[in-house]
Amino acid sequence: MRLCIIGSGVVGVVIARAALHLGHEVVMLEAGPRVPMRNWRRWLDFVTTGVRPYHSCEDTQGDANQLPGADPAFDHFLLKGSRLMAVGGSTLHWSGWTPRLHPEDFELKSRTGKGLDWPFGYRELEPYYGQAEQLLNVTGPLTPSPGHPTPWRSTPYKWNSPPYPVETEPGRRALASLGITYDHVPMSRRGESGEGVGGACMTFGTCRYCPMGARFDPTLLLPTLEAHPGFRLLAESPALALQMQAGKATGVVHKTPDGGTATVNADAFVVASGALETPKLLWRSGFDAQRLPALGRYLTTHPMLKLEGRLEGPPRAGFTGREVPMPAFFSRHFDTPEHQAAGKMLFSEYPEELDLQAWAAQGLRPEYLGSFAREPRFNLHGFIEEFPHPDNRILPGDGAGARQVAVSYAAREGFRERWQWMTDTLMEVMKRTGCREQDVVVSRVIRRADHSVGTVRFGPDPDTGVVDGRHLLHGTRNVFAVTNGNFPNNGSVNPTLTLTALTLRFADQVLPTLTP
């Protein structure tokens, strides 16, 4: 059987690996180019200039919201810096955070009356969460912090979390005084081991472009895939439209690097193009509002809040330095069933990175490095849950294969009040940490496309969803969509681990059933 996969991110490479193991032929289409990864020359350029090797593959579009009368303070929907169109997809530049959803997150409708339940629960996905953590080289706490909300697990992390940095001590003392629990952040940071792919984390703190491959990205698996005679990857070949006949796709038309077009014929197709691009491709393939009313709708993300402050003194007597800027603790204290109806909240300590470009712009003066090393600073980043609404949606565009995205988005009832509660809660943590309130810089609502879900969501029928529990597109026989767009909701956590677990479930339960 020949399988065509549209997208080369973590979904694409995991499904390709499984399909090749089953003896299938795989053709993979990727809209973007190849980017050199784990390249020390490129890493040095990044450190000294701030320009990432994949910079040209990032979105440059700002606010994509086209809703008339949208409030720019609450309703904006930013794309800039959110996605990557390149071989490896957006996981080339992810932070590597890998928390699991909680069991109640799969039952949003049943528990709160909002949104839609998933077609399966946490218990079914749990084994695949464990496999995903192994694949993504996740380091996490082998012994969960007592009292901290942590989803149950059947297998331990491969590597234990490193000790908390000294810089986190004031924040952790503040949380203890407020009765707020916390734990180590589970992250894609490979430990010392000869297993799997990638090198061990050296804690350089330049995780957006890791020179060792300690933070997983899909290109780590590509050499093995491309060595297989049944695998072919076509880069710089954006898919334009599926060719459909009586509910069955026979081919996909794509652009070629030289500006022409070509067609890939296959027996089955997996669209793995993310929550924003997948609806656009399906619209161009004839799946209009009559055939799939939910397509492109229920666009949901979780806005971020940043608070940045300075401590009145060093975190510990005699400590005068700075440590490698890697997030160390996070709190899911407000990520519980009791908070689900109003909107969950997750937050973390987020250390400030040394800005070598600013230092160079100032003429390499030693004062900047000295002040950065001595000044005790403390930052918090938080995510808050938003709920799916059918009128929050992607708008169909005219440009086939274009990267531009237009959305219609509005913050819904109760969001502003919940946002203020989140701001007040994190400000109290900042003050207890030792930051003066008047010196704390508080961001506005930061709503970016990074963690978008819902646009291709699971649903029992075309009126409520776009795919069934097997990821099969409603009304088709051989078109599957595997994307974070399948999530009916996303709680307040980063989606990549759950997406990887979904992909492993698809590879295990669905892929073996496919026939020519």
C-alpha positions in Angstrom: 0.0 0.0 0.0 1.2 3.5 -0.7 0.5 6.1 1.9 0.9 9.9 1.3 1.6 12.0 4.4 1.1 15.8 4.1 3.4 17.4 6.6 6.8 16.4 8.0 6.4 17.3 11.7 6.3 14.9 14.6 3.0 13.4 13.3 4.4 12.8 9.9 7.6 11.1 10.9 6.0 8.9 13.5 3.3 7.7 11.1 5.9 7.2 8.3 8.1 5.1 10.6 5.2 2.9 11.6 4.0 2.6 8.0 7.4 1.5 6.7 7.6 -1.1 9.5 4.3 -2.5 8.2 5.8 -2.7 4.7 4.0 0.2 3.2 5.5 2.7 0.7 5.5 6.3 2.0 5.5 9.6 0.2 5.8 12.7 2.4 5.0 16.3 1.2 6.5 19.3 3.1 5.7 22.9 2.1 8.9 24.2 3.6 12.7 23.7 2.9 15.3 21.7 4.7 17.0 23.5 7.6 20.4 22.4 9.0 19.9 21.2 12.5 22.5 20.3 15.2 25.1 22.4 13.2 27.6 24.1 15.5 28.4 26.9 13.0 24.8 27.8 12.8 24.5 27.5 16.5 27.3 30.0 17.0 25.7 32.4 14.5 22.4 32.1 16.5 24.1 32.8 19.8 25.9 35.9 18.5 23.3 37.3 16.2 20.0 36.0 17.6 19.0 34.9 14.1 17.8 31.3 14.1 18.7 29.1 11.2 15.0 28.6 10.5 14.1 32.3 10.7 13.0 32.5 7.1 10.5 29.6 7.7 8.7 31.4 10.5 5.4 33.3 10.2 5.9 37.0 9.8 2.2 37.8 9.9 1.0 39.8 13.0 -2.6 39.9 14.2 -4.6 37.6 12.0 -8.0 38.6 13.5 -10.4 39.9 10.9 -13.4 40.2 13.2 -15.1 43.6 12.9 -14.9 45.5 16.2 -12.4 43.1 17.7 -10.8 44.5 20.9 -7.0 44.5 20.2 -6.3 44.1 24.0 -8.3 40.8 24.3 -9.2 39.5 20.9 -5.9 39.6 18.9 -4.6 36.3 17.4 -0.9 36.5 16.6 0.9 34.3 14.1 4.4 35.9 14.1 6.9 33.4 15.4 4.3 30.7 16.1 4.7 28.2 13.3 7.5 26.9 11.1 7.1 25.7 7.6 10.2 23.5 7.2 11.2 19.9 7.2 10.5 18.9 10.8 7.6 21.4 11.2 7.0 23.6 14.2 8.7 21.1 16.5 12.0 22.5 15.3 11.6 25.5 17.6 9.3 24.2 20.4 10.3 24.8 24.0 10.0 21.1 24.8 7.4 21.3 27.5 5.6 18.0 27.8 2.9 17.9 30.5 0.0 15.5 30.0 -3.6 16.5 29.9 -5.6 15.5 33.1 -8.3 12.8 32.9 -11.0 15.4 33.3 -9.8 17.3 30.3 -11.2 14.5 28.1 -14.6 15.0 29.6 -15.2 18.8 29.3 -18.8 18.6 28.1 -19.8 15.9 30.7 -18.2 17.9 33.6 -19.0 21.5 32.7 -21.6 21.5 29.9 -19.1 23.3 27.6 -17.4 22.2 24.5 -17.4 18.5 23.5 -16.0 15.3 25.1 -13.2 13.4 23.4 -14.2 10.1 21.8 -12.0 8.3 24.3 -10.6 9.0 27.7 -7.3 9.4 29.5 -7.1 5.7 30.3 -7.0 4.7 26.6 -4.4 7.3 25.8 -2.2 6.7 28.9 0.0 3.9 27.4 0.7 6.1 24.4 1.6 9.0 26.6 4.3 6.8 28.1 5.5 5.9 24.6 5.5 9.5 23.6 7.6 10.5 26.5 10.2 7.9 25.6 10.2 9.0 22.0 10.5 12.7 22.8 13.4 12.1 25.3 11.4 13.6 28.2 13.0 14.2 31.6 10.6 14.5 34.4 10.2 14.0 38.2 10.5 10.3 39.1 8.8 11.1 42.4 5.9 13.6 42.0 5.7 16.4 44.5 3.2 15.6 47.3 -0.2 17.2 46.8 0.6 18.6 43.3 -2.0 17.8 40.7 -0.2 15.2 38.5 -2.0 12.8 36.1 -1.5 9.2 37.0 1.0 7.2 35.0 1.8 3.5 34.5 5.5 4.0 33.5 8.2 6.3 35.0 10.1 9.0 33.1 13.3 7.8 31.4 15.3 10.4 33.3 14.8 12.2 36.6 14.5 16.0 36.6 17.7 17.9 37.6 17.8 19.8 40.9 16.1 23.1 41.1 18.4 26.1 40.4 19.3 28.4 43.3 17.5 31.2 41.5 14.2 29.5 42.0 14.4 29.4 45.8 12.5 32.7 46.4 9.7 31.7 44.1 9.4 28.3 45.7 9.4 29.8 49.1 6.6 32.2 48.0 4.5 29.4 46.7 4.9 27.4 49.9 3.8 30.5 51.9 0.7 30.8 49.7 -0.1 27.1 49.9 0.3 26.7 46.1 1.9 23.4 45.1 4.5 23.0 42.3 6.8 20.4 40.7 9.6 20.1 38.1 8.6 20.8 34.5 8.6 17.7 32.4 10.7 18.6 29.3 12.2 17.2 26.2 15.8 17.2 27.5 17.7 14.0 26.9 19.7 12.7 29.8 22.9 10.7 29.8 22.2 7.4 28.0 23.1 5.4 24.9 19.4 4.8 24.0 17.5 6.5 21.2 18.6 9.4 19.1 20.2 12.7 20.0 22.9 13.8 22.5 22.6 14.5 26.2 21.6 18.0 27.4 24.5 20.2 28.2 22.3 22.9 29.7 23.6 25.6 27.4 20.2 27.4 27.6 19.9 27.9 23.9 17.1 25.4 23.5 15.4 27.0 20.5 18.3 25.7 18.5 20.0 22.8 20.3 23.4 21.9 18.9 23.3 18.3 20.4 19.7 17.2 19.6 19.0 16.8 23.3 15.6 18.5 22.7 13.7 16.2 20.3 12.9 17.4 16.9 11.5 15.2 14.0 14.7 15.5 11.9 16.4 13.2 14.4 14.4 10.4 12.8 14.8 11.4 9.2 18.1 9.7 8.4 16.6 6.3 9.3 13.5 7.0 7.2 15.4 8.3 4.2 17.7 5.3 4.2 14.6 3.1 3.7 13.9 2.4 0.0 10.2 2.7 0.5 10.3 6.3 1.7 10.4 9.6 -0.3 10.3 13.1 1.1 9.4 16.0 -1.2 10.5 19.3 0.4 9.3 22.7 -0.8 6.3 21.0 -2.2 3.1 22.5 -0.6 -0.1 20.5 -1.1 -2.7 22.4 -3.1 -5.7 20.0 -3.1 -6.8 16.4 -2.7 -8.4 14.8 -5.8 -11.6 13.3 -4.6 -13.9 10.7 -6.3 -17.0 9.4 -4.5 -15.6 10.0 -1.1 -12.2 8.6 -1.8 -9.0 10.5 -2.5 -7.0 9.3 -5.4 -4.2 11.9 -5.4 -2.9 15.2 -4.1 -1.8 18.0 -6.3 1.3 19.9 -5.0 3.6 22.7 -6.1 7.1 21.7 -7.1 10.3 23.6 -6.1 10.7 24.9 -9.7 7.2 26.5 -9.6 5.3 23.9 -11.4 2.7 21.3 -10.2 2.7 17.5 -9.8 0.4 14.9 -8.4 1.1 12.1 -5.9 -1.2 9.2 -6.2 -1.7 6.9 -3.2 -4.1 4.5 -1.5 -4.6 6.5 1.7 -3.8 10.1 2.8 -2.9 11.5 6.2 -3.1 15.3 6.5 -0.7 16.3 9.2 -0.5 20.0 8.5 -1.5 21.5 11.8 -4.6 23.2 13.1 -4.3 26.2 10.7 -3.2 24.7 7.4 -5.3 21.5 7.5 -8.7 23.3 7.1 -7.3 25.4 4.3 -6.2 22.3 2.3 -9.5 20.6 2.9 -11.5 23.6 1.8 -9.5 23.7 -1.4 -10.3 20.0 -1.9 -14.0 20.7 -2.0 -15.0 20.2 1.7 -17.2 23.2 2.1 -19.5 24.2 4.9 -22.3 21.9 3.7 -20.1 18.8 3.7 -18.2 19.6 6.9 -19.9 22.4 8.9 -17.4 22.2 11.8 -14.3 22.5 9.6 -12.2 25.5 10.6 -14.5 26.3 13.5 -14.0 26.0 17.3 -10.5 27.6 17.0 -9.1 27.6 20.5 -5.8 28.4 22.1 -4.7 29.3 25.6 -3.5 32.9 26.1 -0.3 33.6 27.9 0.5 36.2 30.6 4.0 37.3 31.5 5.2 39.1 34.7 8.7 40.3 35.0 10.3 41.7 38.1 13.5 42.2 40.1 14.1 40.8 43.6 15.2 43.1 46.4 18.1 40.9 47.1 19.9 37.7 45.9 18.0 34.4 46.2 20.5 33.1 48.8 23.1 34.8 51.0 26.5 34.8 49.2 25.0 33.9 45.8 26.0 36.5 43.3 25.9 34.8 40.0 23.3 33.7 37.4 22.5 30.2 36.2 21.7 28.7 32.8 18.3 30.0 31.7 16.1 26.9 31.6 12.6 26.7 33.2 12.7 24.6 36.3 9.4 24.6 38.2 5.8 24.9 37.2 2.5 24.8 39.0 -0.7 23.0 38.1 -2.2 24.0 41.4 -5.1 25.6 39.5 -5.3 22.8 36.8 -7.9 20.8 38.6 -11.5 19.7 38.2 -12.6 22.5 40.6 -11.2 25.1 38.2 -12.3 23.5 35.0 -15.7 25.2 34.6 -14.1 28.7 35.0 -10.9 27.9 33.1 -7.8 26.2 34.3 -4.4 27.9 34.8 -0.8 26.7 34.6 2.2 28.9 35.4 5.9 28.5 35.6 9.1 30.3 36.6 10.7 31.4 33.4 14.3 32.7 33.6 15.5 35.6 31.5 18.0 34.8 28.8 21.2 36.7 28.3 20.8 39.1 25.3 24.2 38.9 23.6 22.8 41.0 20.7 21.9 43.8 23.1 25.4 43.6 24.6 27.0 43.8 21.2 24.8 46.8 20.2 26.1 48.5 23.3 29.7 48.1 22.2 30.5 45.0 24.3 30.6 47.1 27.5 31.3 44.9 30.5 28.6 46.8 32.5 25.8 44.9 30.8 27.2 41.5 31.5 28.0 42.5 35.1 24.5 43.8 35.7 22.9 40.7 34.2 25.0 38.4 36.4 24.4 40.4 39.6 20.8 41.5 39.4 18.4 39.0 40.8 15.4 38.8 38.5 12.2 36.7 38.7 9.7 36.1 35.9 6.5 34.1 35.7 4.7 32.9 32.6 1.1 31.6 32.8 -1.3 29.9 30.4 -5.1 30.1 30.9 -7.8 27.9 29.4 -10.2 29.2 26.9 -13.3 27.3 25.7 -14.3 26.3 22.2 -16.9 28.4 20.4 -18.2 27.8 16.9 -17.7 31.4 15.8 -14.0 31.5 16.7 -12.8 30.2 13.4 -10.4 30.3 10.5 -11.7 32.1 7.5 -11.3 30.5 4.0 -8.8 32.3 1.9 -8.2 32.6 -1.9 -4.5 31.9 -2.2 -3.8 28.2 -2.8 -0.7 27.2 -0.8 -0.3 30.7 0.6 0.9 31.0 4.2 -1.4 33.8 5.2 -4.1 33.0 7.7 -7.3 35.0 8.5 -9.3 34.3 11.6 -12.4 35.6 13.3 -11.9 35.5 17.0 -13.4 37.0 20.2 -12.8 36.4 23.9 -16.0 34.9 25.2 -18.1 35.5 28.3 -16.2 35.3 31.6 -12.7 35.5 30.0 -11.9 39.0 31.2 -12.8 38.3 34.8 -10.8 35.0 34.7 -7.8 36.9 33.2 -7.9 39.4 36.0 -8.0 36.6 38.6 -5.0 35.1 36.9 -3.2 38.4 36.9 -3.9 39.1 40.6 -2.9 35.5 41.6 0.5 35.7 39.8 1.1 39.2 41.1 0.7 37.9 44.7 3.3 35.3 43.9 5.6 38.0 42.6 5.2 40.1 45.7 5.7 37.1 48.0 8.9 36.3 46.0 10.3 39.7 46.9 9.5 41.8 43.9 8.0 45.3 44.4 4.6 45.5 42.7 5.4 48.9 41.1 8.5 47.4 39.5 6.7 44.4 38.0 6.0 44.6 34.3 2.7 42.8 33.4 2.0 41.9 29.8 -1.3 42.2 28.1 -3.1 39.1 26.8 -0.6 37.2 24.6 -2.7 35.0 22.3 -0.6 33.2 19.7 -1.2 30.5 17.3 1.4 28.1 18.8 -1.1 25.9 20.7 -4.2 26.2 18.4 -6.7 23.3 18.6 -10.2 22.5 17.5 -10.4 23.3 13.8 -10.4 19.7 12.7 -11.9 18.3 15.9 -13.1 14.9 16.9 -16.9 14.6 16.6 -19.4 11.8 16.2 -20.9 13.4 13.0 -20.1 16.2 10.5 -22.3 18.7 12.3 -20.2 18.5 15.5 -16.8 17.4 14.3 -14.5 16.9 11.3 -13.0 13.5 12.0 -14.2 10.4 13.9 -12.3 8.7 16.7 -10.1 7.0 14.2 -9.1 10.4 12.6 -11.1 9.5 9.5 -12.5 12.5 7.8 -16.3 12.4 7.8 -17.7 11.4 4.5 -14.5 9.9 3.2 -13.0 6.4 3.0 -9.3 7.0 3.0 -8.5 10.6 4.2 -7.3 11.0 7.7 -6.3 14.1 9.6 -3.9 13.8 12.5 -3.3 17.2 14.1 -3.6 19.2 17.3 -6.7 20.5 15.4 -8.4 17.3 16.4 -8.4 18.3 20.1 -11.9 19.4 21.2 -10.1 21.4 23.9 -6.6 21.6 25.4 -6.9 22.6 29.0 -4.0 24.9 29.8 -1.1 22.7 28.8 1.2 22.5 25.8 -0.2 20.2 23.1 2.9 18.4 21.6 3.0 15.5 24.0 -0.7 14.8 23.6 -0.4 15.1 19.8 2.5 12.6 19.8 0.4 10.2 21.9 -2.5 10.6 19.5 -0.2 9.8 16.6 1.2 6.7 18.3 -2.4 5.6 19.0 -3.2 6.1 15.3 -0.1 4.1 14.2 -1.0 1.3 16.6 -4.8 1.1 16.2 -5.6 2.5 12.7 -2.7 2.2 10.4 -2.6 -1.7 10.5 -6.2 -1.8 9.4 -5.6 0.2 6.2 -5.7 -1.7 2.9 -5.2 -0.6 -0.7 
